[in-house]
Amino acid sequence: MSWAFDAFVKGRWTVESTTPGKSTLKGTVTVMADGGGNGGFTLVWAREGAPITWSGGYLLRGGHLRIDMHQAPTGMERLTGGEALTVPKEVEEGASLVLPWQPPGHRDTGDGQRLNVTYRNNVLHIVHTERNGSESVHVCTRAT
């Protein structure tokens, strides 16, 4: 089975992210898509006290997936300009991809950062490998 990119990302996902320091955050992301490679999202991290909410948008053109945060919590930096390269127009069950990654604030992908991405059984697994080899792991499960 395969999906057009927008149809693939659209909907509600649970997210668990683990940083190189082994700190783990859990939350949900809701992705809205227009079918033309444009969309928006709201990411809500659960935590003690009030949840932390981010909102942003994405644009997929010519294999370049740009991700921007339009709204950040008070006192936190708004991240813009993150870009994954060689992103396919369609995503298949069992997909396994290595995507060059340009983090927000970087000019290009020349420092070797990458995203190792797999999708199986409603679970999107993303490993961000930084220049120094440290990794952040993001596990996104499609809500049913």
C-alpha positions as protocol buffer text, in pm:
chain_id: "A"
residue {
  index: 1
  type: MET
  ca { x: 0 y: 0 z: 0 }
}
residue {
  index: 2
  type: SER
  ca { x: 122 y: 353 z: -74 }
}
residue {
  index: 3
  type: TRP
  ca { x: -6 y: 702 z: 7 }
}
residue {
  index: 4
  type: ALA
  ca { x: 55 y: 1043 z: -145 }
}
residue {
  index: 5
  type: PHE
  ca { x: 269 y: 1238 z: 105 }
}
residue {
  index: 6
  type: ASP
  ca { x: -16 y: 1463 z: 228 }
}
residue {
  index: 7
  type: ALA
  ca { x: -252 y: 1168 z: 275 }
}
residue {
  index: 8
  type: PHE
  ca { x: 24 y: 986 z: 463 }
}
residue {
  index: 9
  type: VAL
  ca { x: 102 y: 1259 z: 717 }
}
residue {
  index: 10
  type: LYS
  ca { x: -254 y: 1386 z: 767 }
}
residue {
  index: 11
  type: GLY
  ca { x: -425 y: 1298 z: 1093 }
}
residue {
  index: 12
  type: ARG
  ca { x: -340 y: 1250 z: 1458 }
}
residue {
  index: 13
  type: TRP
  ca { x: -21 y: 1081 z: 1578 }
}
residue {
  index: 14
  type: THR
  ca { x: 116 y: 1002 z: 1924 }
}
residue {
  index: 15
  type: VAL
  ca { x: 483 y: 1096 z: 1957 }
}
residue {
  index: 16
  type: GLU
  ca { x: 762 y: 980 z: 2186 }
}
residue {
  index: 17
  type: SER
  ca { x: 1096 y: 1159 z: 2143 }
}
residue {
  index: 18
  type: THR
  ca { x: 1419 y: 1065 z: 2315 }
}
residue {
  index: 19
  type: THR
  ca { x: 1714 y: 1305 z: 2301 }
}
residue {
  index: 20
  type: PRO
  ca { x: 2085 y: 1210 z: 2312 }
}
residue {
  index: 21
  type: GLY
  ca { x: 2079 y: 1271 z: 2690 }
}
residue {
  index: 22
  type: LYS
  ca { x: 1804 y: 1006 z: 2715 }
}
residue {
  index: 23
  type: SER
  ca { x: 1538 y: 1257 z: 2818 }
}
residue {
  index: 24
  type: THR
  ca { x: 1201 y: 1147 z: 2680 }
}
residue {
  index: 25
  type: LEU
  ca { x: 900 y: 1360 z: 2589 }
}
residue {
  index: 26
  type: LYS
  ca { x: 556 y: 1228 z: 2499 }
}
residue {
  index: 27
  type: GLY
  ca { x: 283 y: 1409 z: 2314 }
}
residue {
  index: 28
  type: THR
  ca { x: 50 y: 1423 z: 2018 }
}
residue {
  index: 29
  type: VAL
  ca { x: 70 y: 1592 z: 1681 }
}
residue {
  index: 30
  type: THR
  ca { x: -224 y: 1672 z: 1458 }
}
residue {
  index: 31
  type: VAL
  ca { x: -138 y: 1730 z: 1092 }
}
residue {
  index: 32
  type: MET
  ca { x: -366 y: 1915 z: 851 }
}
residue {
  index: 33
  type: ALA
  ca { x: -294 y: 1878 z: 478 }
}
residue {
  index: 34
  type: ASP
  ca { x: -442 y: 2040 z: 168 }
}
residue {
  index: 35
  type: GLY
  ca { x: -336 y: 1773 z: -80 }
}
residue {
  index: 36
  type: GLY
  ca { x: -94 y: 2004 z: -261 }
}
residue {
  index: 37
  type: GLY
  ca { x: 219 y: 1959 z: -51 }
}
residue {
  index: 38
  type: ASN
  ca { x: 122 y: 2228 z: 200 }
}
residue {
  index: 39
  type: GLY
  ca { x: 4 y: 2170 z: 551 }
}
residue {
  index: 40
  type: GLY
  ca { x: 5 y: 2269 z: 912 }
}
residue {
  index: 41
  type: PHE
  ca { x: 45 y: 2094 z: 1243 }
}
residue {
  index: 42
  type: THR
  ca { x: -4 y: 2137 z: 1614 }
}
residue {
  index: 43
  type: LEU
  ca { x: 232 y: 1952 z: 1847 }
}
residue {
  index: 44
  type: VAL
  ca { x: 138 y: 1922 z: 2214 }
}
residue {
  index: 45
  type: TRP
  ca { x: 397 y: 1782 z: 2455 }
}
residue {
  index: 46
  type: ALA
  ca { x: 252 y: 1640 z: 2776 }
}
residue {
  index: 47
  type: ARG
  ca { x: 426 y: 1736 z: 3098 }
}
residue {
  index: 48
  type: GLU
  ca { x: 354 y: 1806 z: 3462 }
}
residue {
  index: 49
  type: GLY
  ca { x: 155 y: 2125 z: 3486 }
}
residue {
  index: 50
  type: ALA
  ca { x: 47 y: 2279 z: 3158 }
}
residue {
  index: 51
  type: PRO
  ca { x: 123 y: 2105 z: 2828 }
}
residue {
  index: 52
  type: ILE
  ca { x: 366 y: 2269 z: 2585 }
}
residue {
  index: 53
  type: THR
  ca { x: 212 y: 2356 z: 2247 }
}
residue {
  index: 54
  type: TRP
  ca { x: 391 y: 2433 z: 1921 }
}
residue {
  index: 55
  type: SER
  ca { x: 228 y: 2501 z: 1586 }
}
residue {
  index: 56
  type: GLY
  ca { x: 377 y: 2524 z: 1242 }
}
residue {
  index: 57
  type: GLY
  ca { x: 361 y: 2432 z: 880 }
}
residue {
  index: 58
  type: TYR
  ca { x: 530 y: 2229 z: 613 }
}
residue {
  index: 59
  type: LEU
  ca { x: 588 y: 2260 z: 240 }
}
residue {
  index: 60
  type: LEU
  ca { x: 696 y: 1972 z: 13 }
}
residue {
  index: 61
  type: ARG
  ca { x: 835 y: 2078 z: -325 }
}
residue {
  index: 62
  type: GLY
  ca { x: 1074 y: 1888 z: -550 }
}
residue {
  index: 63
  type: GLY
  ca { x: 1177 y: 1645 z: -277 }
}
residue {
  index: 64
  type: HIS
  ca { x: 1252 y: 1925 z: -27 }
}
residue {
  index: 65
  type: LEU
  ca { x: 1039 y: 1913 z: 288 }
}
residue {
  index: 66
  type: ARG
  ca { x: 1061 y: 2243 z: 476 }
}
residue {
  index: 67
  type: ILE
  ca { x: 930 y: 2258 z: 833 }
}
residue {
  index: 68
  type: ASP
  ca { x: 868 y: 2583 z: 1018 }
}
residue {
  index: 69
  type: MET
  ca { x: 738 y: 2654 z: 1366 }
}
residue {
  index: 70
  type: HIS
  ca { x: 504 y: 2952 z: 1350 }
}
residue {
  index: 71
  type: GLN
  ca { x: 411 y: 2963 z: 1717 }
}
residue {
  index: 72
  type: ALA
  ca { x: 626 y: 2860 z: 2013 }
}
residue {
  index: 73
  type: PRO
  ca { x: 556 y: 2863 z: 2387 }
}
residue {
  index: 74
  type: THR
  ca { x: 645 y: 3184 z: 2567 }
}
residue {
  index: 75
  type: GLY
  ca { x: 1017 y: 3205 z: 2634 }
}
residue {
  index: 76
  type: MET
  ca { x: 1114 y: 2938 z: 2380 }
}
residue {
  index: 77
  type: GLU
  ca { x: 1285 y: 2999 z: 2048 }
}
residue {
  index: 78
  type: ARG
  ca { x: 1068 y: 2957 z: 1739 }
}
residue {
  index: 79
  type: LEU
  ca { x: 1247 y: 2716 z: 1502 }
}
residue {
  index: 80
  type: THR
  ca { x: 1228 y: 2782 z: 1128 }
}
residue {
  index: 81
  type: GLY
  ca { x: 1396 y: 2651 z: 818 }
}
residue {
  index: 82
  type: GLY
  ca { x: 1448 y: 2284 z: 899 }
}
residue {
  index: 83
  type: GLU
  ca { x: 1460 y: 2091 z: 571 }
}
residue {
  index: 84
  type: ALA
  ca { x: 1478 y: 1724 z: 476 }
}
residue {
  index: 85
  type: LEU
  ca { x: 1596 y: 1641 z: 124 }
}
residue {
  index: 86
  type: THR
  ca { x: 1506 y: 1360 z: -117 }
}
residue {
  index: 87
  type: VAL
  ca { x: 1160 y: 1319 z: 40 }
}
residue {
  index: 88
  type: PRO
  ca { x: 940 y: 1107 z: -189 }
}
residue {
  index: 89
  type: LYS
  ca { x: 599 y: 1214 z: -322 }
}
residue {
  index: 90
  type: GLU
  ca { x: 456 y: 882 z: -203 }
}
residue {
  index: 91
  type: VAL
  ca { x: 517 y: 673 z: 109 }
}
residue {
  index: 92
  type: GLU
  ca { x: 481 y: 295 z: 110 }
}
residue {
  index: 93
  type: GLU
  ca { x: 422 y: 46 z: 389 }
}
residue {
  index: 94
  type: GLY
  ca { x: 766 y: -85 z: 484 }
}
residue {
  index: 95
  type: ALA
  ca { x: 942 y: 232 z: 368 }
}
residue {
  index: 96
  type: SER
  ca { x: 1304 y: 274 z: 473 }
}
residue {
  index: 97
  type: LEU
  ca { x: 1473 y: 603 z: 383 }
}
residue {
  index: 98
  type: VAL
  ca { x: 1788 y: 798 z: 464 }
}
residue {
  index: 99
  type: LEU
  ca { x: 1722 y: 1171 z: 419 }
}
residue {
  index: 100
  type: PRO
  ca { x: 1986 y: 1447 z: 435 }
}
residue {
  index: 101
  type: TRP
  ca { x: 1878 y: 1693 z: 709 }
}
residue {
  index: 102
  type: GLN
  ca { x: 1935 y: 2066 z: 736 }
}
residue {
  index: 103
  type: PRO
  ca { x: 1842 y: 2166 z: 1092 }
}
residue {
  index: 104
  type: PRO
  ca { x: 1687 y: 2507 z: 1161 }
}
residue {
  index: 105
  type: GLY
  ca { x: 1954 y: 2776 z: 1143 }
}
residue {
  index: 106
  type: HIS
  ca { x: 2192 y: 2575 z: 922 }
}
residue {
  index: 107
  type: ARG
  ca { x: 2269 y: 2681 z: 565 }
}
residue {
  index: 108
  type: ASP
  ca { x: 2288 y: 2334 z: 411 }
}
residue {
  index: 109
  type: THR
  ca { x: 2321 y: 1961 z: 476 }
}
residue {
  index: 110
  type: GLY
  ca { x: 2700 y: 1964 z: 439 }
}
residue {
  index: 111
  type: ASP
  ca { x: 2777 y: 1858 z: 796 }
}
residue {
  index: 112
  type: GLY
  ca { x: 2629 y: 1511 z: 737 }
}
residue {
  index: 113
  type: GLN
  ca { x: 2322 y: 1528 z: 958 }
}
residue {
  index: 114
  type: ARG
  ca { x: 2056 y: 1284 z: 844 }
}
residue {
  index: 115
  type: LEU
  ca { x: 1720 y: 1130 z: 922 }
}
residue {
  index: 116
  type: ASN
  ca { x: 1683 y: 751 z: 907 }
}
residue {
  index: 117
  type: VAL
  ca { x: 1312 y: 696 z: 854 }
}
residue {
  index: 118
  type: THR
  ca { x: 1108 y: 375 z: 854 }
}
residue {
  index: 119
  type: TYR
  ca { x: 733 y: 315 z: 841 }
}
residue {
  index: 120
  type: ARG
  ca { x: 569 y: -15 z: 930 }
}
residue {
  index: 121
  type: ASN
  ca { x: 234 y: -108 z: 1082 }
}
residue {
  index: 122
  type: ASN
  ca { x: 124 y: 252 z: 1152 }
}
residue {
  index: 123
  type: VAL
  ca { x: 455 y: 341 z: 1324 }
}
residue {
  index: 124
  type: LEU
  ca { x: 685 y: 608 z: 1180 }
}
residue {
  index: 125
  type: HIS
  ca { x: 1035 y: 575 z: 1331 }
}
residue {
  index: 126
  type: ILE
  ca { x: 1274 y: 868 z: 1278 }
}
residue {
  index: 127
  type: VAL
  ca { x: 1636 y: 870 z: 1398 }
}
residue {
  index: 128
  type: HIS
  ca { x: 1810 y: 1208 z: 1368 }
}
residue {
  index: 129
  type: THR
  ca { x: 2186 y: 1156 z: 1358 }
}
residue {
  index: 130
  type: GLU
  ca { x: 2386 y: 1470 z: 1432 }
}
residue {
  index: 131
  type: ARG
  ca { x: 2729 y: 1563 z: 1299 }
}
residue {
  index: 132
  type: ASN
  ca { x: 2899 y: 1421 z: 1611 }
}
residue {
  index: 133
  type: GLY
  ca { x: 2710 y: 1090 z: 1583 }
}
residue {
  index: 134
  type: SER
  ca { x: 2464 y: 1151 z: 1867 }
}
residue {
  index: 135
  type: GLU
  ca { x: 2106 y: 1048 z: 1797 }
}
residue {
  index: 136
  type: SER
  ca { x: 1755 y: 1161 z: 1879 }
}
residue {
  index: 137
  type: VAL
  ca { x: 1482 y: 901 z: 1829 }
}
residue {
  index: 138
  type: HIS
  ca { x: 1123 y: 995 z: 1744 }
}
residue {
  index: 139
  type: VAL
  ca { x: 853 y: 728 z: 1737 }
}
residue {
  index: 140
  type: CYS
  ca { x: 523 y: 844 z: 1588 }
}
residue {
  index: 141
  type: THR
  ca { x: 222 y: 611 z: 1599 }
}
residue {
  index: 142
  type: ARG
  ca { x: -81 y: 681 z: 1386 }
}
residue {
  index: 143
  type: ALA
  ca { x: -389 y: 722 z: 1607 }
}
residue {
  index: 144
  type: THR
  ca { x: -674 y: 495 z: 1509 }
}
